[in-house]
Amino acid sequence: MSICGVITTKDVLRHGATIVREFGAGAYLRCCVAILLRKRTTFLNCVCELSA
């Protein structure tokens, strides 16, 4: 198994309660939006909400 750094649907759904508890509902929603848009992104990008 290799680590590529991108979030997966399975991980977001499986660990949803932990994500909300530790990082907030906004981070969880950004992860869900990234999944729905099929955007390859990392969890760190979803948590930090990098805005340029």
N, C-alpha and C positions, 0 to 999 in steps of 0.2 A: 504494500500500500504506500502510495506517495502522497505528499502534502502539496497541494497546489495553491492554497490560500483563499480560494473563492468559497462563498457560502453555498450551501445546498438546501434544497427544499426540505429534505429529511431532517437535517440538523436544526433548521429554524423551527420547524413544527415540533420536533422532539424536545427541544430545550427552550420553548417559548416562555414558560413561566420563569426560568432563570434569567433569560434576556430581559424580560420586563422588570423583574425584581432588582437586578444589578445595574441595568443601563437605561431603564425607562421605557415607557410605551412608545415614545417617538422612535427610538432605535429599532424596536420590533416592527413598527409600521414601515419604516424605511427598508428593512430587510424584506418584508412582504411585498412591497412595491417593486423592489429589485427583482424578486422572483417572478412576479406577474409580468413585468416588462422583459423578462429573460435577459436581464443585464448582468454581465459577468463582473462582479464586484467583490471586494473583500468585506469581512465583517467589520474591520476597523473603519472602512469608509462609511458604512451604515451607522456606526456608533458616533463617529466624530462629525458627521454631516458637513463635509468639506464644501464650503461655498466659495466660489471664485468670483 
